[in-house]
Amino acid sequence: MEFKIEGLDGVLKKLGDLQKRAEELDGTHDILLAELLNPEFLSSCSRFNSLDDLLKSSGFEIKSMEDLKAIPDDAWNKFIRENTSYKSWEEMQQSASTAWARKKLGL
């Protein structure tokens, strides 16, 4: 009895490509906040179309990462909770990181 499998080469190539992209994601990466919270991500979870829009609407003066980090956690989490579909800034960042990784993997 003989079995013929067609298209296996294409599947193996796709798996190889996925493995290569996964290896590129291994380890720690420095990702710009604007890349992580890109317009596609922000528009899916808020009324904002850009990170700049989100920051300007917050009511806080944010011109640097240091300014963002200086905002009391309770106040920033309240803004995120009231203006996005997330309960906290940490949850939002985790979701954005997952979306970024999926995009890099081509999923």
C-alpha positions in Angstrom: 0.0 0.0 0.0 1.4 3.4 -1.0 0.4 6.8 0.4 1.0 10.0 -1.5 1.1 13.2 0.5 1.1 16.4 -1.5 2.0 19.8 -0.3 4.2 18.6 2.6 7.1 20.6 1.3 5.1 23.8 1.6 4.1 22.9 5.2 7.7 22.1 6.1 8.8 25.4 4.7 6.2 27.3 6.7 7.2 25.5 9.8 10.9 26.3 9.2 10.0 30.0 8.6 8.0 30.0 11.9 10.9 28.4 13.8 13.3 31.0 12.4 11.0 33.9 13.4 10.6 32.3 16.9 14.3 32.1 17.3 14.6 35.8 16.4 12.2 36.6 19.2 14.0 34.5 21.8 15.6 36.6 24.6 15.0 40.2 25.6 14.1 43.0 23.2 14.0 46.7 23.5 10.8 47.8 21.8 9.7 51.4 21.4 6.5 52.1 23.2 5.1 53.6 20.0 5.8 50.3 18.2 4.2 48.3 21.0 1.2 50.6 21.3 0.8 51.1 17.6 -2.3 52.6 15.9 -3.8 49.1 15.1 -3.5 48.0 18.7 -4.7 51.2 20.2 -7.7 51.5 17.9 -8.7 47.9 18.9 -8.9 48.7 22.6 -9.6 52.4 22.9 -10.8 55.5 21.1 -7.2 56.5 20.4 -5.5 56.3 17.0 -1.9 56.8 18.3 0.2 56.7 21.4 0.5 60.5 21.1 -3.3 60.9 21.3 -3.5 58.6 24.3 -0.8 60.5 26.2 -2.2 64.0 25.3 -5.7 62.9 26.5 -4.4 61.7 29.8 -4.2 65.1 31.3 -0.7 64.4 32.5 2.3 66.2 31.0 4.3 63.4 29.3 7.2 64.3 27.2 9.5 61.4 28.1 9.5 57.9 29.5 10.6 59.5 32.8 7.5 61.7 32.9 5.3 58.6 32.2 7.1 56.6 35.0 6.7 59.5 37.4 2.8 59.4 37.2 1.4 57.6 40.3 0.4 54.1 39.4 -3.1 54.5 40.8 -3.8 57.6 38.7 -2.4 56.1 35.5 -4.2 52.8 36.0 -7.4 54.8 36.5 -6.9 56.6 33.2 -6.2 53.3 31.4 -9.2 51.6 33.0 -11.5 54.5 32.1 -10.2 54.9 28.5 -9.3 51.5 27.3 -10.6 47.9 27.5 -7.9 47.1 30.0 -8.0 47.1 33.8 -4.5 48.3 34.3 -1.4 49.6 32.5 0.4 46.3 33.1 -2.4 44.3 31.5 -2.4 46.6 28.5 1.3 46.3 28.0 1.2 42.5 28.3 -1.6 42.4 25.7 0.3 44.7 23.4 3.5 42.6 23.8 1.6 39.5 22.9 0.1 41.2 19.8 3.6 42.4 18.8 5.0 38.9 19.2 2.2 37.3 17.2 2.7 39.8 14.4 6.5 39.1 14.4 5.7 35.4 14.2 3.4 36.0 11.3 0.4 34.6 13.2 
